[in-house]
Amino acid sequence: MDLIKEHFLPQDEREATAEMMCATYCLDQARYAVLREDYKKALAYFENATRSIRELARLNEKKKTHVKLEKLISELSKSRSLETYRKELGL
């Protein structure tokens, strides 16, 4: 899935895929439960879907933070050499 690769870190792709599948399944099952007027079951499926979606949001935020840090490190390395940082840190 390109969506997975685009929005999640490589080490989180398997978990993100599982959560995406879980959320989709639960939402489908919730819809069917509503059509059968089984509102208790529908609510349980919606709650499970919500948990999966929250986890997807957390994993996506992790990727965004990682990308920002990589960009910052790249910018810092362009503006000053590592040797300069070592000298300042006394290494």
Secondary structure, 3 states (H helix, E strand, C coil): CHHHHHHCCHHHHHHHHHHHHHHHHHHHHHHHHHHCCCHHHHHHHHHHHHHHHHHHHHHHHHHHHHHHHHHHHHHHHHHCCHHHHHHHHCC
